[in-house]
Amino acid sequence: MNVQSWFAGAAAAAALGLAAPAFAQAPAQPSPAQPTYAASDWIKVDPQNLLVIDTTKGRIVVEMVPAFAPDHIERIKTLTRAGFYDGLQFFRVIDDFMAQTGDKANTGAGTPEYSMMKGAFSFRRGPETPFADARDAKGDTFGFVGPVPVKTQPDALMPLMADGKVKAAGTFCPGVAGMARAGDPDSASTQFFLMRQANTMLDDRYTPWGRVLVGLDVVRAIAPGEPPQNPDSMTKVQIAADMPEADRPDVWRVDPTSAAFRAAMTAAVSARGADFTPCDVEVPAEVRK
């Protein structure tokens, strides 16, 4: 499978009205003051849902969020535990966009022994999913499921839906992890990408499954190119829960449902006005050992 996604080729980009995957810089806008978070605002991330990627540039820690794409995450966990990703290169890296990896041949040709998976571009969000919503200046509803920003139908519509849930779709902000695919929407298999910068044109077109909590600087340091002249690689990929306790990173992040984080969202909307996007709000995270 040659992953000629529209974001990787100029011809396909043109089909969507894009000259190329280039991104204009938004005008400078005022930034709200950074909130102060209390100890109670932080939560420990489940090590079963932490993907630890050691690379030739350093360590990347990704929180996997099953609410978005449980089958894709299960595939990633299975491949990780089989050692499939160890040693694979970042074979397509676009400087202001994303870093792609996960192909056995390091070319994007695909790994036919693994079946293709149905796209999970959105999911049904119910009252059981921890979520703090807000409205942007355009009146759109947004919020966070774990560390991943989403745009969603409002909670008020839940009682009107047969399943009591509303549609929500992840927003491809910096650090968001997604499944790579070919032109067929249901062709994701083993390859994934990590966003170096925001590109919300991927929203509702690609499957998000998590977000980098620690190591976005490492993602942005990976050698660019299609392919890179001297590609970086993943030296070892592990599920944190499988690591010896002494080696396991103890990762914490702010709870988006906390009052302090809700206040941060409100302040960001006010500061950015009509230029606001969910990528303007960060979910702080840290490794405590």
Stockholm file with secondary structure:
# STOCKHOLM 1.0

chainA/1-289         MNVQSWFAGAAAAAALGLAAPAFAQAPAQPSPAQPTYAASDWIKVDPQNLLVIDTTKGRIVVEMVPAFAPDHIERIKTLTRAGFYDGLQFFRVIDDFMAQTGDKANTGAGTPEYSMMKGAFSFRRGPETPFADARDAKGDTFGFVGPVPVKTQPDALMPLMADGKVKAAGTFCPGVAGMARAGDPDSASTQFFLMRQANTMLDDRYTPWGRVLVGLDVVRAIAPGEPPQNPDSMTKVQIAADMPEADRPDVWRVDPTSAAFRAAMTAAVSARGADFTPCDVEVPAEVRK
#=GR chainA/1-289 SS CCCCCGGGCHHHHHHTTCSSSCCCCCCCCCCCCCCCCCGGGEEECCGGGEEEEEETTEEEEEEECTTTCHHHHHHHHHHHHTTTTTTCBCCEEETTTEEEECCTTSSSCCCTTSCCBCCCCCEEECTTSCCEEEECTTSCEEEEETTEEEEECCGGGGGGSTTSCEEEEECCCTTEEEECCCSSTTCBCSCEEEESSCCGGGTTTSEEEEEEEECHHHHHHSCCBSSCSSCCBEEEEEEGGGSCTTTSCCEEEECTTSHHHHHHHHHHHHHHGGGCCGGGSCCCEEECC
#=GC SS_cons         CCCCCGGGCHHHHHHTTCSSSCCCCCCCCCCCCCCCCCGGGEEECCGGGEEEEEETTEEEEEEECTTTCHHHHHHHHHHHHTTTTTTCBCCEEETTTEEEECCTTSSSCCCTTSCCBCCCCCEEECTTSCCEEEECTTSCEEEEETTEEEEECCGGGGGGSTTSCEEEEECCCTTEEEECCCSSTTCBCSCEEEESSCCGGGTTTSEEEEEEEECHHHHHHSCCBSSCSSCCBEEEEEEGGGSCTTTSCCEEEECTTSHHHHHHHHHHHHHHGGGCCGGGSCCCEEECC
//
